[in-house]
Amino acid sequence: MKRRIGTLLLGIMLLMANCSYALTPDEDLDSTVNNMSLEEKVGQMFMPSLRMWDNVTEVTDEIKETIKRYHLGGIILFAENIETAEQTSTLIKDLQEAADIPLLISADQEGGIVNRIKFGTKFPGNMALGATNASKYAYKVGKSIGEELKALGINVNLAPVLDVNINPDNPVIGVRSFGEDPDLVSEMGVSYIKGLHDAGIAATAKHFPGHGDTDVDSHIGLPKVPHDIDRLKKVELKPFQNAIEAGVDMIMTAHVVLPAIDDTEPSLPATLSHKVLTGLLREDMGFDGVIITDALEMKAIADNFGPEESVIRAVKAGTDIVLMPTNLDKAYNAVLDAVKTGEISEERINESVKRILKLKISRGIYNSTSDNNENKNKNKDLTKIVGSNKHKALERNVARKAVTLVKNDNNLLPFKLEKGKKIVLLAPWQNRLDIMKDALNKIIEDKGVKNVEVEGFAYTGLNKLTDEHKKAIDSADYIVLGSYSYNVTSRTPGKYWVPNYVLDTVKYANENDKNLAVMAIRNPYDIMYMPDVKAYIAVYGRAEGPNIPAGIEVIFGEVEPKGQLPVSIPTMDGSGILYKMGHGLSYE
């Protein structure tokens, strides 16, 4: 197959060079696709994960045989497949060598809390970028992420997230979003896409038509976006429209129901809806790139549709690439059978294959001289790119620019490091506490301040202060308390231990006139349940990465707070707004 298609394309190129009646690019693709078997064409439309083989980090004979048997068009990698730079580069080289047509090798390298390359640069996520209110950082981060992916041989980033996070109760998007304003999300998203493109990486806008105003996680349920078309165009769809106009390569579908566009009963998620994917995305919005599903193994699909039904519906709806079907063999053969029986036309398959091959050609993944080994001999250069000093410097700078000082009663912050001071650090888990302590100790060492006592406690599973913690707070000059939430439950006192402990600690500090600052480690919404806290900053992180150290630097005056809230923070009962989007204090 490889030799046949390569020879065909070479002949086409010679014709174009020597004949005044050379074939157009579309005719090239038509000719190529027409010379592929049905089995080869259908295979191009599948992108399974290596999780089928339980956390593999190298290519086995079984994996090679699967790629060839199903003529796969792509593979998605996860963190468990990506251990070191050299191992990952070799893994991808071996995957490509097993394929007749070079594979789309993808990963969700969004930055922030979705970070598949643990040894690479841990860039702040989208909400941190939104908090900088500077699209130049979105471009720089997108380009730097792209450079690291390119060095490893990954040619598709399943990013950026273009969901508009209007709903603070959203359990799956949150800090993965640039913010609540569709214009901000559009500006940041387009800049991120341009950065990926300039690094030679295909970009994927997700999750169409918008997963930002939902309170159900489609990994475990089927969310509904209830708004009318006018609202959808102004909010949810706007960033995707701008991404289309900016030339985004791929758009990933969301497993959400959109009754304003498709009111079919029982409800059809957008991933399986012809009205959404073809009627709205293709015809109304003018997208002619590659449509890829979100993972079909997610419960929003898997619990409601079988492996054969889901893939048939997705292809009929307008999908080009099926991501992570629940059963590759059943899904692949279901599509073959549907074409053979006439349920799906072969022309419909051809349309998708043309788009996929066009993407591979345009991004330099596939050409007539490709040896499927484009990242060969790059291992020696990987350390100059992946986790490079230049990228690490950008990582730290963006994290610092993002830190948002939300509240600072009586200019409590910054805390002043002086000889003989005692500082107590409190964090929900030991790994967060270790990062806080390391960051603070580095500041103390760099400043040369003597006799500063730092005591730390992880309050994992505690609902209130212990006597030991109270005793430490009583003798402390400054207390830094890390809070953490990711959904409604985790920020609701009485329902989860983190807000219970945080609220008890804030109350105790206020009653005893102690200098306490809260750092919201992940979602900025935590202040909803503790409006009486005296000092509060948001860093938009999780654990590993630059966000927590940047927050410590701001709290202790090493960095000026410059961030602005990219989302509004409502009152706990939802009746009003505590802090509007764009709010952000400074020390100046």
C-alpha positions as CSV (number, residue, x, y, z in Angstrom):
1,M,0.0,0.0,0.0
2,K,2.8,2.4,1.0
3,R,4.7,1.8,-2.3
4,R,1.5,2.1,-4.4
5,I,0.3,5.4,-2.9
6,G,3.9,6.8,-2.9
7,T,4.3,5.9,-6.6
8,L,0.9,7.4,-7.5
9,L,1.7,10.7,-5.8
10,L,5.1,10.9,-7.4
11,G,3.5,10.5,-10.8
12,I,1.0,13.2,-10.0
13,M,3.8,15.5,-8.9
14,L,5.7,14.9,-12.2
15,L,2.5,15.6,-14.2
16,M,2.0,18.8,-12.3
17,A,5.6,19.8,-13.0
18,N,5.6,19.1,-16.7
19,C,2.1,19.5,-18.0
20,S,0.0,22.6,-18.4
21,Y,-3.0,20.6,-17.5
22,A,-1.7,19.4,-14.1
23,L,-4.1,18.0,-11.6
24,T,-5.5,20.2,-8.9
25,P,-4.8,19.3,-5.2
26,D,-8.4,18.0,-4.9
27,E,-7.9,15.8,-8.0
28,D,-4.7,14.5,-6.4
29,L,-6.7,13.4,-3.3
30,D,-9.5,12.0,-5.4
31,S,-7.0,9.8,-7.3
32,T,-5.2,8.7,-4.2
33,V,-8.4,7.8,-2.4
34,N,-9.8,6.0,-5.4
35,N,-6.8,3.7,-5.4
36,M,-7.3,2.7,-1.7
37,S,-9.3,-0.3,-0.7
38,L,-12.4,0.2,1.4
39,E,-10.6,-1.5,4.3
40,E,-7.8,1.0,4.0
41,K,-10.1,4.0,3.8
42,V,-12.2,3.0,6.9
43,G,-9.0,2.4,8.9
44,Q,-7.9,6.0,8.3
45,M,-10.9,7.0,10.3
46,F,-9.9,5.3,13.6
47,M,-7.7,6.6,16.3
48,P,-7.5,4.1,19.3
49,S,-5.3,4.5,22.3
50,L,-2.5,2.2,23.5
51,R,-4.6,1.6,26.6
52,M,-5.8,-1.5,24.8
53,W,-2.5,-3.0,25.9
54,D,-2.3,-1.8,29.5
55,N,0.2,1.1,29.8
56,V,2.6,0.1,27.1
57,T,5.7,2.2,26.6
58,E,7.1,0.3,23.6
59,V,5.7,-1.2,20.4
60,T,4.9,-4.9,20.5
61,D,4.3,-7.3,17.7
62,E,0.6,-7.3,18.6
63,I,0.4,-3.5,18.3
64,K,2.2,-3.6,14.9
65,E,-0.2,-6.3,13.7
66,T,-3.2,-4.2,14.9
67,I,-2.0,-1.1,13.0
68,K,-1.6,-3.2,9.8
69,R,-4.8,-5.3,10.2
70,Y,-7.0,-2.2,10.7
71,H,-5.0,0.2,8.5
72,L,-5.2,2.7,11.4
73,G,-5.0,6.4,10.6
74,G,-3.9,7.5,14.1
75,I,-3.0,6.7,17.7
76,I,-3.6,8.8,20.8
77,L,-1.0,8.7,23.6
78,F,-1.5,9.2,27.3
79,A,0.8,9.9,30.2
80,E,1.3,6.2,30.9
81,N,2.8,5.8,27.4
82,I,5.2,8.7,27.8
83,E,7.9,8.1,30.3
84,T,11.0,9.7,29.0
85,A,11.9,11.8,25.9
86,E,14.0,9.0,24.4
87,Q,11.5,6.3,25.1
88,T,8.7,8.4,23.6
89,S,10.6,9.3,20.5
90,T,11.4,5.6,19.9
91,L,7.8,4.5,20.6
92,I,6.5,7.0,18.0
93,K,9.2,6.0,15.4
94,D,8.2,2.4,15.8
95,L,4.5,3.2,15.6
96,Q,5.1,5.1,12.3
97,E,7.2,2.3,10.9
98,A,4.3,-0.1,11.4
99,A,1.9,2.0,9.3
100,D,1.6,2.1,5.5
101,I,0.4,5.7,5.6
102,P,2.0,7.9,8.4
103,L,-0.1,8.1,11.5
104,L,-1.6,11.1,13.2
105,I,0.0,10.8,16.6
106,S,-2.0,12.8,19.1
107,A,-2.0,13.8,22.8
108,D,-4.0,16.1,25.1
109,Q,-1.2,18.4,25.9
110,E,-3.4,21.3,27.0
111,G,-1.1,22.6,29.7
112,G,-2.2,23.0,33.3
113,I,-4.2,20.1,34.8
114,V,-4.2,18.2,31.5
115,N,-0.5,17.5,30.8
116,R,0.5,14.2,29.3
117,I,4.3,14.8,29.1
118,K,5.3,14.8,32.7
119,F,9.0,15.3,31.9
120,G,8.4,18.3,29.7
121,T,7.6,21.9,30.5
122,K,4.6,22.1,32.8
123,F,3.0,25.2,31.3
124,P,0.1,26.9,33.3
125,G,-3.3,26.0,31.9
126,N,-5.8,28.0,30.0
127,M,-7.4,29.9,32.9
128,A,-4.0,31.0,34.0
129,L,-3.4,32.3,30.5
130,G,-6.8,34.0,30.6
131,A,-5.9,35.7,33.9
132,T,-2.8,37.3,32.2
133,N,-5.3,39.0,29.8
134,A,-2.5,39.0,27.2
135,S,-2.9,36.8,24.1
136,K,0.9,37.0,23.5
137,Y,1.3,34.5,26.3
138,A,-1.2,32.1,24.7
139,Y,0.7,32.3,21.5
140,K,4.1,31.7,23.2
141,V,2.8,28.8,25.3
142,G,1.1,27.2,22.2
143,K,4.2,27.5,20.2
144,S,6.4,26.1,23.0
145,I,4.1,23.2,23.6
146,G,4.1,22.6,19.9
147,E,7.9,22.6,19.7
148,E,8.1,20.0,22.5
149,L,5.4,17.8,20.8
150,K,7.2,18.1,17.4
151,A,10.6,17.1,18.9
152,L,9.0,13.9,20.3
153,G,7.2,13.0,17.0
154,I,3.6,13.9,18.2
155,N,2.0,15.7,15.3
156,V,-1.5,16.6,16.6
157,N,-2.3,18.4,19.8
158,L,-5.9,17.8,21.0
159,A,-6.0,21.4,22.2
160,P,-6.9,24.1,22.8
161,V,-10.1,23.9,24.9
162,L,-12.5,26.6,23.6
163,D,-15.3,26.0,26.0
164,V,-16.6,29.2,27.6
165,N,-16.7,28.4,31.4
166,I,-19.8,30.4,32.4
167,N,-21.0,27.9,34.9
168,P,-18.9,27.8,38.1
169,D,-20.5,24.4,38.9
170,N,-18.9,22.8,35.8
171,P,-17.1,19.6,37.0
172,V,-15.0,18.9,33.9
173,I,-13.9,22.2,32.3
174,G,-13.1,24.7,35.0
175,V,-9.5,25.9,34.8
176,R,-9.2,24.1,31.4
177,S,-11.1,27.1,30.0
178,F,-9.6,30.5,29.2
179,G,-12.6,32.1,31.0
180,E,-16.2,33.1,30.9
181,D,-16.0,35.7,28.1
182,P,-16.4,34.4,24.6
183,D,-14.2,37.2,23.2
184,L,-11.4,36.4,25.7
185,V,-11.7,32.7,24.9
186,S,-11.6,33.5,21.2
187,E,-8.6,35.8,21.4
188,M,-6.6,33.4,23.6
189,G,-7.7,30.3,21.6
190,V,-6.8,31.8,18.2
191,S,-3.4,32.9,19.5
192,Y,-2.7,29.4,21.0
193,I,-3.7,27.8,17.6
194,K,-1.3,30.1,15.8
195,G,1.5,29.1,18.1
196,L,0.9,25.4,17.5
197,H,0.8,26.1,13.7
198,D,4.1,28.0,13.8
199,A,5.6,25.0,15.5
200,G,4.3,22.7,12.8
201,I,1.6,21.0,14.9
202,A,-2.0,20.4,14.0
203,A,-4.4,22.1,16.4
204,T,-7.8,20.8,17.7
205,A,-10.5,23.1,19.0
206,K,-12.6,21.4,21.6
207,H,-15.3,20.6,22.8
208,F,-17.8,21.6,20.1
209,P,-20.4,22.9,20.4
210,G,-19.4,23.9,23.9
211,H,-19.1,22.1,27.3
212,G,-18.6,25.3,29.4
213,D,-22.2,25.8,30.7
214,T,-22.9,22.3,32.0
215,D,-23.0,20.8,35.4
216,V,-22.5,17.2,34.3
217,D,-19.2,15.6,33.3
218,S,-19.7,13.7,30.0
219,H,-17.1,11.2,31.2
220,I,-19.8,9.9,33.5
221,G,-23.2,11.3,32.2
222,L,-24.9,13.0,29.3
223,P,-25.0,16.8,29.8
224,K,-27.5,19.2,28.2
225,V,-26.9,22.7,26.9
226,P,-30.4,24.2,26.9
227,H,-29.8,27.6,25.2
228,D,-31.5,28.9,22.0
229,I,-29.5,29.5,18.8
230,D,-29.0,33.2,19.4
231,R,-27.4,32.6,22.7
232,L,-25.3,29.8,21.3
233,K,-24.0,32.0,18.5
234,K,-23.1,34.8,21.0
235,V,-21.4,32.5,23.5
236,E,-20.7,28.8,23.0
237,L,-20.1,28.9,19.2
238,K,-18.2,32.2,18.9
239,P,-14.8,30.8,19.8
240,F,-15.2,27.9,17.4
241,Q,-16.3,30.3,14.6
242,N,-13.2,32.4,15.2
243,A,-11.0,29.3,15.3
244,I,-12.4,28.1,12.0
245,E,-11.6,31.5,10.4
246,A,-8.1,31.2,11.8
247,G,-7.6,27.9,10.1
248,V,-7.9,25.4,12.9
249,D,-7.1,21.9,11.6
250,M,-9.5,19.8,13.7
251,I,-12.6,20.2,15.8
252,M,-13.4,17.7,18.6
253,T,-17.0,17.1,19.3
254,A,-18.6,17.1,22.8
255,H,-20.9,14.4,24.1
256,V,-23.5,17.1,25.0
257,V,-27.2,17.4,24.0
258,L,-28.1,20.6,22.1
259,P,-31.9,20.6,21.9
260,A,-32.0,24.0,20.1
261,I,-30.3,22.3,17.1
262,D,-31.4,18.7,17.5
263,D,-34.5,17.9,19.5
264,T,-34.5,14.2,18.6
265,E,-35.9,11.9,21.2
266,P,-34.3,10.1,22.9
267,S,-31.7,12.7,23.1
268,L,-28.7,12.5,20.7
269,P,-25.4,14.0,21.9
270,A,-23.7,16.4,19.4
271,T,-21.1,13.7,18.6
272,L,-23.9,11.6,17.0
273,S,-26.0,14.3,15.6
274,H,-26.1,15.0,11.8
275,K,-27.9,18.3,12.5
276,V,-25.1,19.5,14.8
277,L,-22.0,18.2,12.9
278,T,-23.1,18.5,9.3
279,G,-25.9,21.1,9.5
280,L,-24.4,23.4,12.1
281,L,-20.6,22.9,11.9
282,R,-20.1,22.1,8.3
283,E,-22.9,24.0,6.5
284,D,-23.7,26.9,8.8
285,M,-20.3,27.6,10.2
286,G,-18.3,26.6,7.1
287,F,-15.8,24.2,8.7
288,D,-14.1,22.0,6.1
289,G,-11.4,20.5,8.3
290,V,-11.3,17.3,10.2
291,I,-14.0,16.5,12.7
292,I,-12.9,14.1,15.5
293,T,-15.1,12.7,18.2
294,D,-14.2,12.9,21.9
295,A,-13.5,9.4,23.2
296,L,-16.4,7.1,22.4
297,E,-15.6,5.1,25.5
298,M,-16.8,7.9,27.7
299,K,-20.0,7.0,29.6
300,A,-22.1,9.7,27.9
301,I,-21.8,7.5,24.8
302,A,-20.9,4.0,26.1
303,D,-23.8,3.9,28.6
304,N,-26.4,4.9,26.0
305,F,-25.1,3.4,22.7
306,G,-23.4,0.1,21.8
307,P,-19.9,0.0,20.2
308,E,-21.4,-0.6,16.7
309,E,-24.3,1.8,17.0
310,S,-22.2,4.7,18.3
311,V,-19.6,4.6,15.5
312,I,-22.3,4.2,12.8
313,R,-24.2,7.2,14.2
314,A,-21.0,9.2,14.5
315,V,-19.9,8.6,10.9
316,K,-23.4,9.3,9.5
317,A,-23.5,12.5,11.6
318,G,-20.3,13.8,9.9
319,T,-17.4,12.6,12.0
320,D,-14.1,12.0,10.2
321,I,-12.1,10.4,13.0
322,V,-13.5,8.1,15.6
323,L,-11.4,8.5,18.8
324,M,-11.1,5.6,21.2
325,P,-14.0,3.4,20.3
326,T,-15.1,1.0,23.0
327,N,-14.2,-2.0,20.9
328,L,-12.0,-1.4,17.9
329,D,-12.8,-4.6,16.1
330,K,-16.5,-4.3,16.4
331,A,-16.5,-0.6,15.5
332,Y,-14.2,-1.0,12.5
333,N,-16.2,-4.0,11.1
334,A,-19.5,-2.2,11.8
335,V,-18.5,0.7,9.5
336,L,-17.3,-1.8,6.8
337,D,-20.6,-3.7,6.9
338,A,-22.6,-0.4,6.9
339,V,-20.8,0.6,3.6
340,K,-21.3,-2.8,2.1
341,T,-25.0,-2.9,2.9
342,G,-25.5,0.7,1.7
343,E,-26.4,2.2,5.1
344,I,-23.3,4.5,4.7
345,S,-22.2,5.4,1.2
346,E,-18.6,4.9,0.2
347,E,-18.6,8.5,-1.0
348,R,-19.3,9.5,2.6
349,I,-16.2,7.5,3.6
350,N,-14.2,9.1,0.8
351,E,-15.0,12.6,2.0
352,S,-13.5,11.9,5.4
353,V,-10.5,10.1,4.1
354,K,-9.7,13.1,1.8
355,R,-9.9,15.5,4.7
356,I,-7.6,13.2,6.8
357,L,-5.0,12.8,4.0
358,K,-5.2,16.5,3.2
359,L,-4.4,17.3,6.9
360,K,-1.5,14.8,6.9
361,I,-0.1,16.4,3.7
362,S,-0.6,20.0,4.8
363,R,1.2,19.4,8.1
364,G,4.1,17.5,6.5
365,I,3.1,14.2,8.1
366,Y,2.6,12.5,4.7
367,N,4.2,12.9,1.3
368,S,5.3,10.8,-1.6
369,T,8.8,10.4,-0.2
370,S,7.9,9.8,3.4
371,D,9.6,6.9,5.1
372,N,7.3,7.0,8.1
373,N,10.3,7.8,10.3
374,E,10.3,11.6,10.4
375,N,11.7,11.8,14.0
376,K,14.6,9.4,13.4
377,N,17.9,10.4,15.0
378,K,16.3,13.3,16.9
379,N,17.0,11.8,20.4
380,K,20.3,13.8,20.8
381,D,18.4,17.1,20.4
382,L,15.5,16.4,22.6
383,T,16.9,17.9,25.8
384,K,17.5,21.2,24.0
385,I,13.7,21.5,23.3
386,V,11.7,19.4,25.7
387,G,11.8,21.1,29.1
388,S,14.4,23.5,27.8
389,N,15.6,26.5,29.9
390,K,13.8,28.8,27.5
391,H,10.5,27.0,28.0
392,K,10.9,26.8,31.8
393,A,11.5,30.5,31.9
394,L,8.3,31.1,30.0
395,E,6.5,28.7,32.3
396,R,7.5,30.6,35.4
397,N,6.8,34.0,33.8
398,V,3.2,33.1,32.8
399,A,2.4,31.6,36.1
400,R,3.6,34.8,37.9
401,K,1.6,37.0,35.5
402,A,-1.5,35.0,36.2
403,V,-1.6,35.1,40.0
404,T,-4.7,37.1,41.0
405,L,-5.0,39.0,44.3
406,V,-8.7,38.9,44.8
407,K,-8.9,40.2,48.4
408,N,-6.4,42.0,50.6
409,D,-8.1,43.7,53.6
410,N,-6.0,46.4,55.3
411,N,-3.1,45.5,52.9
412,L,-2.4,42.4,54.8
413,L,-0.3,41.1,52.0
414,P,2.5,40.9,51.2
415,F,3.8,39.1,54.2
416,K,7.3,40.4,55.1
417,L,10.1,37.9,55.7
418,E,12.2,38.9,58.6
419,K,14.6,37.3,61.1
420,G,12.8,35.3,63.7
421,K,9.5,35.0,62.0
422,K,7.4,31.8,62.1
423,I,5.3,30.7,59.1
424,V,2.8,27.9,59.1
425,L,1.8,26.3,55.8
426,L,-1.4,24.3,55.5
427,A,-2.3,22.2,52.4
428,P,-4.9,19.6,51.6
429,W,-2.3,17.0,50.5
430,Q,1.3,16.3,51.2
431,N,2.5,16.9,47.6
432,R,1.0,20.4,47.6
433,L,2.5,21.1,50.9
434,D,5.9,20.0,49.7
435,I,5.7,22.4,46.8
436,M,4.7,25.3,49.0
437,K,7.5,24.6,51.5
438,D,10.1,24.2,48.7
439,A,9.0,27.5,47.2
440,L,9.1,29.4,50.5
441,N,12.5,27.9,51.5
442,K,14.0,29.0,48.2
443,I,12.8,32.6,48.8
444,I,14.2,32.5,52.3
445,E,17.6,31.1,51.1
446,D,17.8,33.6,48.2
447,K,17.0,36.5,50.4
448,G,19.5,35.3,53.1
449,V,17.0,35.8,55.9
450,K,18.1,34.0,59.1
451,N,16.2,32.1,61.7
452,V,12.9,31.8,59.9
453,E,10.9,28.9,61.1
454,V,8.6,27.1,58.6
455,E,6.2,24.5,59.8
456,G,3.8,22.7,57.5
457,F,0.8,20.4,57.8
458,A,-1.2,18.4,55.3
459,Y,-4.8,18.4,56.5
460,T,-5.9,15.5,54.3
461,G,-9.3,14.1,55.4
462,L,-9.7,16.6,58.4
463,N,-12.9,18.5,58.9
464,K,-11.5,20.9,61.4
465,L,-8.3,22.1,63.1
466,T,-6.6,19.7,65.4
467,D,-5.1,20.9,68.7
468,E,-1.6,20.6,67.1
469,H,-2.6,22.8,64.2
470,K,-4.2,25.4,66.5
471,K,-1.0,25.5,68.6
472,A,1.1,26.1,65.5
473,I,-1.2,28.8,64.3
474,D,-1.2,30.5,67.8
475,S,2.6,30.9,67.6
476,A,2.8,31.8,63.9
477,D,3.4,35.2,62.5
478,Y,1.9,34.3,59.1
479,I,-0.3,31.4,57.9
480,V,-0.7,30.3,54.3
481,L,-3.7,28.1,53.8
482,G,-4.1,26.2,50.5
483,S,-7.7,25.5,49.4
484,Y,-8.7,23.3,46.5
485,S,-12.0,22.6,44.6
486,Y,-12.9,21.0,41.3
487,N,-16.7,20.8,41.5
488,V,-19.7,21.9,43.6
489,T,-19.3,19.2,46.3
490,S,-15.6,19.9,46.8
491,R,-16.3,23.6,47.6
492,T,-19.5,23.1,49.8
493,P,-19.0,23.0,53.6
494,G,-20.8,20.0,55.0
495,K,-20.3,17.9,51.9
496,Y,-16.5,17.6,51.7
497,W,-13.6,17.8,54.2
498,V,-11.6,20.5,52.3
499,P,-14.1,23.4,52.7
500,N,-14.9,22.2,56.2
501,Y,-11.3,22.5,57.3
502,V,-10.7,25.7,55.4
503,L,-13.7,27.4,56.9
504,D,-12.8,26.3,60.4
505,T,-9.3,27.6,59.9
506,V,-10.4,31.0,58.5
507,K,-12.8,31.4,61.4
508,Y,-10.1,30.5,64.0
509,A,-7.6,32.9,62.4
510,N,-10.1,35.8,62.3
511,E,-11.2,35.2,66.0
512,N,-7.6,35.2,67.1
513,D,-6.4,38.1,64.9
514,K,-3.9,36.0,63.0
515,N,-2.4,36.9,59.7
516,L,-3.8,34.3,57.3
517,A,-3.9,34.2,53.5
518,V,-5.7,31.6,51.4
519,M,-4.3,30.4,48.2
520,A,-6.9,28.8,45.9
521,I,-4.8,26.2,44.2
522,R,-7.2,25.2,41.4
523,N,-10.6,26.8,40.9
524,P,-10.8,30.5,41.8
525,Y,-14.3,30.0,43.2
526,D,-13.4,28.9,46.7
527,I,-13.9,32.3,48.2
528,M,-17.6,31.8,47.7
529,Y,-17.8,29.8,50.9
530,M,-15.4,32.0,52.9
531,P,-16.2,35.6,52.1
532,D,-14.8,36.7,55.5
533,V,-11.2,35.7,54.7
534,K,-8.9,38.7,54.9
535,A,-6.5,37.8,52.0
536,Y,-7.1,35.5,49.1
537,I,-5.2,34.8,45.9
538,A,-6.0,32.5,42.9
539,V,-3.3,30.6,41.0
540,Y,-5.3,28.3,38.7
541,G,-3.2,25.2,39.1
542,R,-3.3,21.7,40.6
543,A,-0.1,20.2,41.9
544,E,3.0,19.9,39.8
545,G,4.0,22.9,37.8
546,P,4.7,26.6,38.4
547,N,1.4,27.8,39.8
548,I,1.8,27.1,43.5
549,P,5.4,28.5,43.6
550,A,4.2,31.7,41.8
551,G,1.5,32.1,44.5
552,I,4.0,31.8,47.3
553,E,6.2,34.4,45.6
554,V,3.2,36.8,45.4
555,I,2.2,36.2,49.0
556,F,5.7,37.0,50.3
557,G,6.2,40.0,48.0
558,E,8.8,38.6,45.6
559,V,6.4,39.1,42.7
560,E,3.7,41.8,42.2
561,P,0.2,40.4,41.6
562,K,-0.9,41.3,38.0
563,G,-3.6,38.8,37.2
564,Q,-7.2,39.5,36.6
565,L,-10.1,37.1,37.2
566,P,-11.1,35.6,33.8
567,V,-14.4,34.5,35.4
568,S,-16.9,36.1,37.8
569,I,-17.2,34.6,41.3
570,P,-20.8,34.4,42.5
571,T,-22.1,34.4,46.0
572,M,-22.6,31.0,47.6
573,D,-26.4,31.1,47.1
574,G,-26.0,32.3,43.5
575,S,-28.0,35.5,44.1
576,G,-25.3,37.9,43.2
577,I,-21.7,38.4,42.3
578,L,-18.9,38.7,44.8
579,Y,-16.2,39.6,42.3
580,K,-16.6,40.4,38.6
581,M,-14.5,39.1,35.8
582,G,-11.5,41.5,35.3
583,H,-11.1,42.1,39.1
584,G,-7.6,42.0,40.4
585,L,-5.8,43.9,43.1
586,S,-2.1,44.9,43.2
587,Y,0.4,46.0,45.8
588,E,1.2,49.2,44.0
